Amino acid sequence: QVQLVESGGGLVQAGGSLRLSCAASGRAFSSYLMAWFRQIPGREREFIAYISGGSINIRYADSVKGRFTISRDNAKNTVFLQMNSLVPDDTAVYYCAADIHATMSPLVTSPTVYEYWGQGTQVTVSS
């Protein structure tokens, strides 16, 4: 069983920055594929970014490329999402997710790949 706890959300003005953190349990964290998703009520969960265990493979959604940075600290079992140049369309609940098998399948940007999820943290960007 893997537990994920997000933190760092909040209210920020457009153009501002936030840094989300996700603390994970589990001894094999360094092997997990970790990802961030976001969701607006009534819409499907949207892929934001993923990072492989050794930080070799990283991918971003086009909507956040150049503004968001995913990183991880395996010594602290934590994955981060640095969000810069935020816009109102970034408003959502942000979730971190873990694929403990690190399958790196073609569906790696689909939420169905990830077995464990955090409770989510709200990010609100005001105009």
MOTAUR-V188118 format. One record per pair of residues at least 12 apart in sequence whose ideal C-beta (glycine too) atoms are under 7 Angstrom apart, sorted by the first residue. I is the first residue (numbers start at 1). J is the second residue. Records with the same first field share a line. If there is no record, write none. Layout:
# MOTAUR-V188118
I: J / J
This chain:
# MOTAUR-V188118
2: 24 / 25 / 26 / 98 / 100 / 116
3: 25
4: 22 / 24 / 96 / 98 / 116 / 117 / 118
5: 22 / 23 / 118
6: 20 / 21 / 22 / 94 / 95 / 96 / 118 / 119 / 120 / 121
7: 21 / 121
8: 20 / 21 / 121
9: 94 / 121 / 122 / 123
11: 124 / 126
12: 86 / 125
13: 126
14: 86 / 87 / 88 / 125 / 126 / 127
15: 85 / 86
16: 86
17: 83 / 84 / 86
18: 83 / 86 / 123
19: 80 / 82
20: 80 / 81 / 83 / 94 / 121
21: 78 / 80
22: 78 / 79 / 96 / 118
23: 77 / 78
24: 77 / 98
29: 74 / 77
30: 53 / 74
31: 53 / 102
32: 53 / 98 / 99 / 100 / 102
33: 50 / 52 / 53 / 99 / 102 / 104
34: 50 / 51 / 72 / 79 / 96 / 98
35: 47 / 49 / 50 / 97 / 114
36: 48 / 49 / 70 / 81 / 94 / 96
37: 95 / 97 / 111
38: 92 / 93 / 94
39: 92 / 93 / 95
40: 92
45: 111
47: 61 / 109
48: 61 / 64 / 68
49: 61 / 64 / 68 / 70 / 81
50: 108
51: 70 / 71 / 72 / 79
52: 102
53: 102
55: 72
57: 104
58: 70
67: 83 / 84 / 85
68: 81 / 82 / 83
69: 82
79: 96
86: 125
87: 125
88: 125 / 127
90: 123 / 125
91: 123 / 124 / 125
92: 123
93: 120 / 121 / 122
94: 120 / 121 / 123
95: 117 / 118 / 120
96: 118
97: 111 / 114 / 116 / 117
98: 114 / 115 / 116
99: 113 / 114 / 115
100: 115 / 116
